[in-house]
Amino acid sequence: QVQLVESGGGLVQSGGSLRLSCAASGSISTIYNMYWYRQVPGKQRERIATISASDYTEYADSVKGRFTISIDNAKQTVYLQMNILKPEDTAVYYCGADLQSQYRGFCWGQGTQVTVSS
């Protein structure tokens, strides 16, 4: 059974930084892409960062220049370094992975709350 476990959320002041981690475990043969999403109540989940197995990265305009996604392939862990945080970054942050286990599929983490105070 594949699992994604996130950590690193919390409360931070505007302008501060946080680093989120997401560790994949289980019977995984290949990770194709990993993602970070965020969601606020009443809104759709928004994809904010993508990293491929070849380290190609992509960011939503709302976080470009402030957030950095990275991956440690050996540890099967993806990180999201968040700098210059703003109150509008407050959300539940989810990691996701497009991976090959018994089948190819998409797996979600449980989510971690990030709150940015003004």
Backbone hydrogen bonds, N-H to C=O, Kabsch-Sander energy under -0.5 kcal/mol:
donor,donor_aa,acceptor,acceptor_aa,energy
3,Q,25,S,-2.4
5,V,23,A,-2.3
6,E,4,L,-0.5
7,S,21,S,-2.1
10,G,113,Q,-1.0
12,V,115,T,-2.5
14,S,117,S,-2.4
15,G,85,L,-3.4
16,G,13,Q,-2.3
18,L,82,M,-2.1
20,L,80,L,-2.5
21,S,7,S,-2.7
22,C,78,V,-1.9
23,A,5,V,-2.5
24,A,76,Q,-3.0
25,S,3,Q,-2.5
28,I,26,G,-1.7
29,S,100,Q,-3.0
30,T,100,Q,-1.3
32,Y,30,T,-0.6
32,Y,98,D,-2.6
33,N,98,D,-1.4
34,M,51,I,-2.8
35,Y,96,G,-2.8
36,W,49,A,-2.4
37,Y,94,Y,-3.3
38,R,46,E,-2.2
39,Q,92,V,-2.1
43,K,40,V,-2.1
46,E,38,R,-3.3
48,I,36,W,-2.7
49,A,36,W,-1.7
50,T,58,E,-2.2
51,I,34,M,-2.5
52,S,56,Y,-2.2
53,A,32,Y,-1.8
55,D,52,S,-2.0
58,E,50,T,-1.7
60,A,48,I,-2.1
63,V,60,A,-1.6
64,K,60,A,-1.3
66,R,63,V,-2.3
67,F,63,V,-2.3
68,T,81,Q,-2.4
70,S,79,Y,-1.7
72,D,77,T,-3.0
73,N,71,I,-0.7
76,Q,72,D,-1.0
77,T,72,D,-1.9
78,V,22,C,-2.5
79,Y,70,S,-2.9
80,L,20,L,-2.3
81,Q,68,T,-2.9
82,M,18,L,-3.3
82,M,80,L,-0.6
83,N,66,R,-1.9
83,N,81,Q,-0.6
84,I,15,G,-0.6
85,L,16,G,-2.3
89,D,86,K,-2.3
90,T,87,P,-1.8
91,A,114,V,-2.0
92,V,39,Q,-2.6
93,Y,91,A,-0.6
93,Y,112,T,-3.2
94,Y,37,Y,-2.3
96,G,35,Y,-2.0
97,A,107,C,-2.2
98,D,33,N,-2.7
99,L,97,A,-0.8
99,L,105,G,-2.5
100,Q,30,T,-3.4
101,S,99,L,-0.6
101,S,103,Y,-2.8
105,G,99,L,-2.6
107,C,97,A,-2.3
109,G,95,C,-2.5
110,Q,4,L,-0.5
112,T,93,Y,-2.0
114,V,91,A,-2.7
115,T,10,G,-2.8
117,S,12,V,-2.5
117,S,115,T,-0.6
